[in-house]
Amino acid sequence: MRPVPEKAAASRHAPSSGAGSAEPGTPTVLQVLRRLDCGTRGLTEPEAEERLARWGPNTVPAHRGPSWPRLFARGLRDPFTAVLLCVGLVSAVVASWGTACVVLALVAVSGALRAHGECRADRSLAALRALVVTTATVLRRADGESAPVEREIPVDELVPGDVIRLGPGDPVPADVRLLRSHGLSVHQAELTGESSPVPKDAADSATPEGGGPFDRPQLCFQGSGVASGSGTAVVVETGERTRFAAARALAAARRGPSAFDTCVHGVSWALVRFMLLVPPLVLLADAALRGPGVATVPFAVAVAVAVVPEMLPVVVTTCLARGASALARTRGVLVRRLPALHDLGAVDVLCLDKTGTLTQDRPTVDGALDAEGRHDPEVLHWAAVNAWWTLQLADLPAPDALDEAILDAAVLGAAGAGGAYEGDSASGVGGAVLGAAYECDLEAYEGLAPEAYEGDLAAHEGRAPEAYEGRAPEAYEGVAAQPFDPVRRLAVAVVRTPGRIGTHTVVVKGAPEAVLERCATTGPERRRLLALGARQAERGLRVLAVATAERPARPSRALAPGDPRGLTFRGFVTLRDAVAPTAAGALAALADRGVTVKILTGDHPGTALRACRDLGMPVDADRVLTADHVDGLGDRELAEAASRTTVFARCAPEHKARIAAALRTGGHTVGFLGDGVNDLPALRVADVGISPRDAVPAVRETADVVLADRDLGHLGHAVDAGRRSSANVTTYLRVSLSANLGNAVAVLVIGLLTSFPPMLPALVLVQNLCFDAAQVSFASDRPHPAVLRRPAAPDARALLRFVTGFGALNAAADLATLAVLALAPHGPGGTAAFHSGWFTENLLTQALVMVLLRTGRRTARGRTPGPVGWAALALAATGVVLPLTPLGPPLALTALPIHCYLLLGTVLAGYAAVLTVLRGRGAAGAGTPPDGPGGGGRAGRRRGAAV
């Protein structure tokens, strides 16, 4: 047994030159076999076992999601949670054990909810994971003298040097070099984004100039699949050394902060700065009024931490978890990372590939043209004859995508002609709908004699033309056929027409250049026809030429390559990608929501532009960039160009990632929807990565959001859910921070001006618990529908301006309450009455803030209270009733005289009136609904748009 050369063994982590190196040429079959030290008869069993031990199994490293404890610990690194942990620690230092326990409990609940939601999403995704391919057909020998035997083995047992068979529908199980091929074409959209099947051929031909490894016809790669034809290949790379694994490793790089992270960090650092600034100011003010001392330190710390919204992690996690749960339950959308739901709501640019998302990854016939460019159903007829008999005689298990579309169109074209020929509709394979391309155009033949084409004008009056009588494709008698050959770029079928003795018809279909080369046309005529085909290609259509020839009948035999010569040119069949039925409506809905769609595709620019036109979003030529232009732009130039460009064509994986990064640099919140390995780097770079459920496993494991299917409508629902959750979080921040800041300022002023605290520590804790419990209702709220019309990206600076203004108003109401309680006769309650009045007023003002800062003017229209309204009513009732119950005395609360309640009511009425007026003006000035989330995208946050 000969060992694998050490030179090959040393390159465990890079593709060999046989599979995709940067060498200028592709090694020949002999060079590859010598390098792998194997032959075309396959390995022996001992050789395979030795290589398996040396190279390892043919598996990509499995994705392992973080465990529940790791998810919980990761949640504690959230900036808001870190702030709360600091509050708990400071509370414990100043011996405020009640506050410390409550804060730590809230942190634990928030972390547990977040970890549970993400674990559940990972478990759901794990249930979808399945091996793309489980077995492969391989040639193995028992020993060096035995004949090779075909056998099925598990894919993970393949080793470099194995010889495998490939047939239609087979996934390519490793990176391979073709030894033999017969009409072979593969789908490699998951690797390159190219929607059309790519012809492959084993011949030692020259490498296309400037082409990468995926452009080499002799190589096939793991992650692709056989579309048609068959082949024999030798395995050159397995496991983590394949191109598939390399693309996955490229995507494993640590991603940068998302829109959610940026927003959270901004607000968190603002709170931290406030907490660090307040204690020194309090100590300085107390020293100026009473002289220096340390007795005020606990009070200063308490004022600093009073602003922090303790329920924020719980509310945020609950909002996101409810939205994610609803999406999974009603739409089948899995949110694998809870903050990604907020990022979806903030997305203002969505990047996606055309193939499989906007289009159905299958072609459909667009038209059939004669040599003059006029619609001619006869061309489609002969193309269908070629497709049908190639399928029947070439022993292919199924037609390729183009033949499938032609057969579909021929069946429907026959039905549309009133049964002009009696074809079996079951022979069609799909349901392509033809438009005007298959309607006979009487004007095109006006003035021509009927014999100018094989029918007559009577056919257009519903009578079957003689030329079509009994002539469905299967009505002919097949004689011989050659399937599509990627070298000659054409397919040939020879048929005999019933009733015509002694004559065979040769029908040729293929690339215009290859077919016209075999036609009996003059040079100028050939150039004119090529120009006609090129104009169709410029419209984003795929073009096939069709030609026929009459030949004397002869015994059936395999056609020689030189047989089809002297052909009569019939015309062109043009095809386009079938548009996804829901794509146009989904794109319009995303545009209404303020989301700009950009197409990043590996296809030709014309193909992408055609799809855009079919979807109702025409794109100007200056809004298209190809990968070559992208390579010539610097990062800053690309950021500017990406913002105004709609279609990026001929993109490799690195181009997609760079474009997504440039859009983020330009101030946009970017979502990327991809399904192939070539999309992995961009999925990691974007703020939120999205994939359909039937994407390759590596993509599903990388994506933040997994859609139930390729329907973009589901993505629109996910965006709506993200914006609702973000709006509720923003509303909670406004209400909580405004109330907390106002109370903190009032407590600070009163504490410095009086000799007793406005509230006892136990009463402060009860008040905070009541307010926190009521604020959980924001997680169940349904915000104003207007929030769905723009990206939900709160601006930290604008939020703080909002909080400062309404916090000052809240502080003024608290100080007015102080004045009322100080000037009114308290009766026998004394300080207890003051505490009771302060407690009642605080809960009532907080209830008003919850209602007015959330619903604004809509409350006056008789809207039925939602969760927030009922929670505010309960909070207000608690503030009024608790001092009157047996629980009041233990908390140093007592009933107030009636006139004190009347005075407090007057203060609250004035507060509500001012709050309503200012809130209405703020909403009008910001151009948002009363509970709108503010400016969209990073650009909106940078501009400081009002919240």
SULTABEL-V369992 format. One record per residue. N is the residue number from 1. PHI is phi as a letter, one per 30 degrees, with the letter a starting at -180 (none if undefined). OMEGA is omega in degrees with one decimal (* if undefined). BURIAL is b if it has 9 or more other C-alpha atoms within 8 Angstrom, else e. Layout:
# SULTABEL-V369992
n: (N N)
phi: (PHI PHI)
omega: (OMEGA OMEGA)
burial: (BURIAL BURIAL)
This chain:
# SULTABEL-V369992
n: (1 2 3 4 5 6 7 8 9 10 11 12 13 14 15 16 17 18 19 20 21 22 23 24 25 26 27 28 29 30 31 32 33 34 35 36 37 38 39 40 41 42 43 44 45 46 47 48 49 50 51 52 53 54 55 56 57 58 59 60 61 62 63 64 65 66 67 68 69 70 71 72 73 74 75 76 77 78 79 80 81 82 83 84 85 86 87 88 89 90 91 92 93 94 95 96 97 98 99 100 101 102 103 104 105 106 107 108 109 110 111 112 113 114 115 116 117 118 119 120 121 122 123 124 125 126 127 128 129 130 131 132 133 134 135 136 137 138 139 140 141 142 143 144 145 146 147 148 149 150 151 152 153 154 155 156 157 158 159 160 161 162 163 164 165 166 167 168 169 170 171 172 173 174 175 176 177 178 179 180 181 182 183 184 185 186 187 188 189 190 191 192 193 194 195 196 197 198 199 200 201 202 203 204 205 206 207 208 209 210 211 212 213 214 215 216 217 218 219 220 221 222 223 224 225 226 227 228 229 230 231 232 233 234 235 236 237 238 239 240 241 242 243 244 245 246 247 248 249 250 251 252 253 254 255 256 257 258 259 260 261 262 263 264 265 266 267 268 269 270 271 272 273 274 275 276 277 278 279 280 281 282 283 284 285 286 287 288 289 290 291 292 293 294 295 296 297 298 299 300 301 302 303 304 305 306 307 308 309 310 311 312 313 314 315 316 317 318 319 320 321 322 323 324 325 326 327 328 329 330 331 332 333 334 335 336 337 338 339 340 341 342 343 344 345 346 347 348 349 350 351 352 353 354 355 356 357 358 359 360 361 362 363 364 365 366 367 368 369 370 371 372 373 374 375 376 377 378 379 380 381 382 383 384 385 386 387 388 389 390 391 392 393 394 395 396 397 398 399 400 401 402 403 404 405 406 407 408 409 410 411 412 413 414 415 416 417 418 419 420 421 422 423 424 425 426 427 428 429 430 431 432 433 434 435 436 437 438 439 440 441 442 443 444 445 446 447 448 449 450 451 452 453 454 455 456 457 458 459 460 461 462 463 464 465 466 467 468 469 470 471 472 473 474 475 476 477 478 479 480 481 482 483 484 485 486 487 488 489 490 491 492 493 494 495 496 497 498 499 500 501 502 503 504 505 506 507 508 509 510 511 512 513 514 515 516 517 518 519 520 521 522 523 524 525 526 527 528 529 530 531 532 533 534 535 536 537 538 539 540 541 542 543 544 545 546 547 548 549 550 551 552 553 554 555 556 557 558 559 560 561 562 563 564 565 566 567 568 569 570 571 572 573 574 575 576 577 578 579 580 581 582 583 584 585 586 587 588 589 590 591 592 593 594 595 596 597 598 599 600 601 602 603 604 605 606 607 608 609 610 611 612 613 614 615 616 617 618 619 620 621 622 623 624 625 626 627 628 629 630 631 632 633 634 635 636 637 638 639 640 641 642 643 644 645 646 647 648 649 650 651 652 653 654 655 656 657 658 659 660 661 662 663 664 665 666 667 668 669 670 671 672 673 674 675 676 677 678 679 680 681 682 683 684 685 686 687 688 689 690 691 692 693 694 695 696 697 698 699 700 701 702 703 704 705 706 707 708 709 710 711 712 713 714 715 716 717 718 719 720 721 722 723 724 725 726 727 728 729 730 731 732 733 734 735 736 737 738 739 740 741 742 743 744 745 746 747 748 749 750 751 752 753 754 755 756 757 758 759 760 761 762 763 764 765 766 767 768 769 770 771 772 773 774 775 776 777 778 779 780 781 782 783 784 785 786 787 788 789 790 791 792 793 794 795 796 797 798 799 800 801 802 803 804 805 806 807 808 809 810 811 812 813 814 815 816 817 818 819 820 821 822 823 824 825 826 827 828 829 830 831 832 833 834 835 836 837 838 839 840 841 842 843 844 845 846 847 848 849 850 851 852 853 854 855 856 857 858 859 860 861 862 863 864 865 866 867 868 869 870 871 872 873 874 875 876 877 878 879 880 881 882 883 884 885 886 887 888 889 890 891 892 893 894 895 896 897 898 899 900 901 902 903 904 905 906 907 908 909 910 911 912 913 914 915 916 917 918 919 920 921 922 923 924 925 926 927 928 929 930 931 932 933 934 935 936 937 938 939 940 941 942 943 944 945 946 947)
phi: (none c d d e d d d d d c d c b d d d d c l d d d d b c e d e d d d d d d d h b b d d j d d d d d d d d d d d d c i d d b d e d d b d d d e d d d d d d d d d e e d d d d d d d d d d d d d d c i c d d d d d d d d d d d d d d d d d d d d d d d d d d d d d d d d d a d d b c b b c b c b b d a d c d d d b d a c b e e d c d b e j d c b c b b e i d d d d a d b c d c b b b h d b b d b d d c b i d d d e c d b a d d d d d d e d i d c d d d d d d c b b e j c b d d a i b a b b c d c b b h d c d d e d d d d d d d d d d d d d d d d d d d d d d d d d d d d d d d d d d e d d d d d d d d d d b j d l c d d e e d d d d d d d d d d d d d e e d d d d d e d d d d d d d d d d c b i c c c d b e e d d d d d d d d c b c c a d d d i c d c c i b d b d c a b b d d c i c d b d d d d e d d d e d d d d d d d c c h c d a d d d d d e d d d e d d d d d d d d d i i e b c d d d d d d c b b d c c c d d c c d c d d d c d i c d e d d b d c b d d d d c j c d d e d c d i b d e d d d c d c a a b d e c d d d i a b b b c b c d e j c d i b c c c c c b l d e d d d d d c c d b d e d d d d d d d d d d d d d d d d i c d b c c b b b a c b d d b e d a d d d e d d d b i d c d c l c c c b b d d d d d c d d d d d d d d d d d i c d c b c c b d d d e d d d d d d d d d c i b e b d d d c b b c d d d d d d c d d d d d d d d d d c c c b c c h d d e d d d d d d d d d d d d d j c c c c b c b b c d d c e e d d d d d d b c b b d d c d d e d d e d d d d b c d d a d d d d d d d d d d d d d d d d d d d d d d d d d d d d d d d d d d d d d d d d d d d c c c b d d b d e d d d d d d d d d d d d d d d d d d c d c d e e d d d c a e c b d c e d d d d d e d d d d d d d d d d d d d d d e d d d d d d d d i d d i d d d d d d d d d d d d d d d d d d d e d d d c c h d d d d c i d d e c e d d d d d d d d d d d d d d e d c c d d d e e c i c b d c d e d d d d d d d d e d d d d d d d d d d d d d d d d d d d i b d e c d d j d c i d d d d d d i e d c)
omega: (-178.4 -177.7 173.5 -178.6 -178.8 179.0 178.1 -178.7 -177.7 -177.3 -175.8 -171.0 176.3 179.6 177.1 -179.4 178.0 -173.7 -179.4 178.0 -179.7 179.2 -175.8 -179.1 177.4 179.6 176.6 178.5 -178.5 178.6 179.7 -179.6 177.3 -179.4 -179.4 179.7 -179.3 179.3 -177.2 -180.0 178.0 -179.3 169.1 -179.3 177.4 178.2 -179.6 179.7 179.7 -179.9 176.8 177.3 -177.7 -172.3 -179.1 -177.8 179.8 179.7 172.7 179.7 -175.2 175.7 176.5 179.2 178.9 179.3 179.9 178.1 179.3 176.6 179.1 179.8 178.4 177.2 180.0 177.9 175.9 -176.7 178.4 179.9 177.7 177.1 179.7 177.3 175.3 178.1 178.6 179.6 179.4 178.6 177.7 -179.6 -178.9 174.6 174.1 -171.5 179.2 178.8 -179.5 -179.2 179.8 -178.3 -180.0 177.1 178.3 177.8 -179.6 179.8 -179.8 179.8 179.9 179.3 -178.1 -179.8 -179.9 -179.6 -178.3 176.1 179.6 177.5 178.8 178.0 177.7 -179.9 179.3 178.7 179.9 -174.3 175.4 178.2 178.6 178.7 -175.2 -179.6 177.2 177.3 -172.9 173.0 178.0 176.7 177.8 176.8 -174.7 -178.2 -175.2 176.1 178.8 -179.9 175.1 177.3 177.0 176.5 174.4 -177.3 -177.1 177.0 176.6 179.4 174.6 -176.9 176.2 175.0 -174.5 174.4 176.8 177.4 -178.7 179.1 -179.0 167.6 176.4 -169.6 -179.1 172.9 -172.1 172.8 -176.6 172.3 176.4 178.3 179.2 179.5 -172.3 169.9 -175.2 169.4 175.9 179.0 -179.0 178.9 -173.5 -174.7 179.2 -173.1 -176.3 171.6 -176.4 177.8 177.2 -177.6 -175.7 -175.3 179.2 -179.1 -179.4 177.5 177.5 -178.3 178.6 -178.5 176.3 -178.8 -178.7 178.6 -177.8 -172.9 -178.0 -172.9 171.2 -169.8 174.8 -176.4 175.4 -178.7 -176.9 177.6 -180.0 178.6 -178.9 -179.3 172.8 -173.5 175.0 -179.3 179.7 178.1 178.8 171.5 -174.2 178.8 179.6 176.0 178.4 -179.7 179.5 178.0 178.7 178.6 177.9 -178.0 -175.6 -179.9 -177.6 -177.8 179.4 -179.2 -180.0 178.5 178.7 179.8 -178.9 179.8 -177.6 -179.9 -179.8 -180.0 -177.7 -179.6 174.2 177.9 179.3 179.2 178.1 -179.0 179.4 -176.3 -171.7 -176.3 177.8 179.5 178.8 -179.6 178.0 179.4 179.8 178.2 179.2 -177.4 -172.4 -175.7 -176.6 178.9 -178.2 -176.7 -177.0 -175.9 178.3 179.1 179.3 179.1 -179.7 178.2 -178.0 -176.0 -177.4 -177.5 -173.8 177.4 -172.8 -175.0 -173.6 179.3 -179.9 -179.2 -179.7 -178.2 -179.5 177.2 -177.3 -178.7 177.8 178.8 179.5 179.8 179.2 178.5 -179.9 -176.0 -172.8 -175.1 -178.7 -179.3 180.0 174.9 -173.6 178.8 -170.6 178.0 178.1 177.4 173.7 179.5 176.9 178.7 -178.6 -176.0 172.9 174.2 176.8 176.5 178.9 174.0 179.5 -171.1 176.2 -179.2 175.1 176.7 -173.4 177.5 173.8 -178.7 172.0 -176.6 178.5 -178.9 175.5 -171.9 174.6 -175.7 178.7 179.7 179.4 177.9 -177.8 -179.2 177.8 179.6 177.9 179.4 -177.8 175.0 178.4 176.4 179.1 -178.2 -176.2 -174.8 169.9 177.9 -174.7 -171.1 -177.7 175.9 174.8 -177.0 -178.1 177.7 172.9 -171.3 -178.5 177.7 178.0 179.1 -179.3 178.9 175.7 -177.0 -179.0 179.2 -179.1 176.9 177.4 178.6 -179.3 179.0 178.0 179.7 -177.5 166.4 -171.5 175.9 176.8 -177.4 178.1 179.2 174.1 -174.3 -177.8 -177.7 -178.9 -178.2 -177.7 177.6 -175.4 -177.7 -176.3 173.8 -179.1 -175.4 -178.0 -177.4 -178.2 -176.9 -178.0 179.6 179.4 175.1 -179.8 -177.5 178.3 172.8 -166.6 174.2 170.3 -174.1 176.4 179.6 -177.4 177.0 175.9 -180.0 -176.9 177.9 -177.8 -176.4 -176.5 -173.7 176.5 -171.8 163.0 -177.4 -177.6 179.0 175.4 174.6 -178.8 179.9 -179.2 -179.4 168.9 178.0 -179.0 179.2 -176.9 177.5 178.6 177.2 175.5 175.1 -174.8 173.3 176.8 -176.5 174.3 179.5 179.2 177.8 -179.8 -174.4 173.2 -178.4 172.2 176.4 175.7 -179.3 -176.4 179.1 179.7 -179.4 -176.9 -178.3 -177.6 -178.8 -177.6 176.8 -178.0 -179.3 178.5 -179.6 176.8 179.6 178.6 179.8 179.0 179.4 178.4 180.0 176.7 177.6 176.9 177.0 179.8 178.4 176.9 178.7 178.7 176.5 179.6 -179.1 170.1 -171.5 172.0 176.0 -178.7 178.2 179.6 174.6 175.0 -179.3 173.8 179.4 176.7 -177.1 -178.5 174.7 178.5 -178.2 173.3 -177.3 -176.8 -176.0 -172.4 176.2 179.6 -175.9 172.5 -177.8 -179.6 -178.7 -177.5 166.1 180.0 -178.3 176.5 176.4 177.1 -177.9 176.4 -172.0 -177.5 -171.9 -176.7 178.6 179.9 178.1 178.2 179.2 178.1 177.6 176.8 179.7 177.7 179.8 177.5 -178.7 175.5 -175.3 177.5 -170.9 173.3 -177.7 174.7 179.9 -179.1 178.4 179.1 179.4 178.3 178.2 178.6 178.7 179.5 -178.9 177.9 176.7 -179.3 -176.0 176.9 -177.6 -178.9 177.8 179.0 174.9 173.8 -177.8 178.7 178.5 178.6 -179.9 -178.0 -178.1 171.8 -176.9 -178.9 178.7 -180.0 178.3 178.5 -178.3 -177.0 -178.3 -177.0 -178.9 -179.8 -176.2 172.2 -173.6 179.3 -174.9 168.2 -179.6 -178.2 176.9 180.0 179.8 -178.9 179.0 177.9 178.0 179.1 178.1 177.1 177.5 179.5 175.2 -178.6 169.4 -164.7 167.0 179.3 178.8 -179.2 -178.4 -176.7 179.8 179.2 179.1 -173.2 -179.8 -179.6 177.0 179.7 -176.7 -174.8 174.7 178.9 178.2 -174.5 176.2 171.3 -176.2 -179.2 174.4 177.9 -174.4 -178.7 179.8 178.3 -177.6 179.8 -173.8 173.9 -177.8 -179.9 -178.9 -179.9 177.4 -175.3 178.9 179.7 177.3 177.1 178.1 176.4 177.0 178.1 176.4 178.0 179.5 177.4 -179.5 175.8 -179.9 179.9 178.7 179.0 177.7 179.3 177.7 177.6 179.3 179.2 -175.8 -174.7 -177.8 178.9 -179.6 -178.1 -179.8 178.3 179.3 -179.1 179.3 179.6 178.4 179.0 -179.1 -178.2 -179.8 179.2 -175.7 -177.2 -178.5 179.1 -179.7 -179.6 177.9 176.5 -177.8 -179.9 -179.8 176.5 -179.9 179.2 -179.8 179.6 178.6 178.5 -178.5 -179.9 179.9 179.3 -176.0 176.1 -179.1 178.6 179.6 -178.5 -175.1 172.4 -174.8 179.8 -179.5 -178.8 -179.2 -179.3 -173.1 179.3 -179.9 -176.7 -179.5 -178.1 176.7 -175.2 -178.5 179.3 177.3 -179.9 175.7 178.0 -177.9 -179.8 -178.4 -177.9 172.5 177.0 177.0 178.1 177.5 178.2 177.2 179.0 179.8 174.4 176.1 176.8 -179.3 179.6 -178.8 179.9 -176.7 -178.9 175.5 -175.5 -177.3 -173.9 -175.4 -179.1 -179.1 178.8 177.8 177.5 178.1 -179.7 179.2 179.0 -179.9 -179.2 -178.5 -179.8 -179.2 178.8 178.2 178.5 175.7 176.9 179.4 179.3 -176.7 -171.1 179.4 177.5 -172.1 177.9 -172.7 -174.2 -179.8 -177.6 -178.2 175.3 179.2 178.5 -179.2 174.8 179.7 -179.2 179.6 179.1 177.7 177.8 176.0 178.5 179.5 178.8 178.8 178.2 -179.5 -178.2 -170.2 -173.1 178.9 -177.3 -176.4 176.2 176.7 -178.0 -177.4 177.7 179.0 179.8 176.7 179.1 178.6 178.4 172.0 -177.3 -175.6 175.7 176.9 178.5 178.6 177.0 177.4 177.9 178.3 -178.1 178.2 176.6 178.3 -179.5 -179.4 179.3 -179.6 -179.2 -179.6 -178.1 180.0 177.8 178.8 179.5 179.0 -179.8 179.8 -179.3 -177.2 -178.0 172.4 -175.7 179.7 179.2 -174.1 177.3 -175.5 -176.0 174.1 179.0 179.4 177.6 -179.9 -179.6 179.3 -179.9 179.2 -178.1 177.6 *)
burial: (e e e b b e e b b e b b e e b b b b b b b e e e e b b e b e e b b e e b b b e e b b b b b b b b e e b b e e b e b b e e e e e e e e e b e e b b b e b b e e b b b b b b b e b b b b b b e e e b e e b b b e b b e b b e b b b b b b b b b b b e b b e b b e e e e e e e e e e b b b b b b b e e e e e b e e e e b b b e b b b b b b b b b b b b e e b b b b b b b b b b b b b b b b b b b b b b b b b e b e b b b b e b e e b e e e b e b b e b b b b b b b b b b b b b b b b b b b b b b b b b b b b b b b b b e b b e e e e e e b b b e b b b b b b b e e b b e b b b e b b b e b b e b b b e e e e e e e e b b e e b b b b b b b b b b b b b b b b b b b b b b b b b e b b b e e b b b b b b b b e b b b b b b b b b b b b b b b b b b b b b b e b b b b b b b b b e e b b b b e b b b b b b b b b b b b b e b b e b e e b e e b b b b b b b b b b b b b b b b b b b b b b e e e e b b e e b e b e e b b b e e e e e e e e e e b e e e e b b e b b b e b b b b e e b b e b b b b b b b b b b b b b b b b e e b b b b b b b b b e e e e e b b b b b b b b b b e b b b e b b b e e e e e b e e b b e b b e e b b e b b b b b b b b b b b e e e e e e e e e e e e e e b e e b b b b b b b b b b b b b b e b b b e b b e b b b e b b b b b b b b b b b b b b b b b b b b b e b e e e b e e e b b b b b e e b e e b e e e e b b b e b e e b b b b b b b b b b b b b b b b b b b b e b b b b b b b b b b b b b b b b b b b b b b b b b b b b e b b e b b b e b b b b b b b e b b b b b b b b b b b b b b b b b b b b b b b b b b b b b b b b b b b b b b b e b b b e e e e b b b e e e b b b e b e e b b b e b b b b b b b b e b b e b b b b b b b b b b b e b b e e b b b e b b b b b b b b b b b b b e b b e e e e b e e b e e b b b b b b b b b b b b b b b b b b b b b b b b b b e b e e e e e e e b b b b b b b b b b e b b b e b b b e e b b b e e b b b e b e e e b b e b b e e b b e e b b e e b b e e b b e e b b e b e b b b b b b b b b b b b b b b e b b b b)
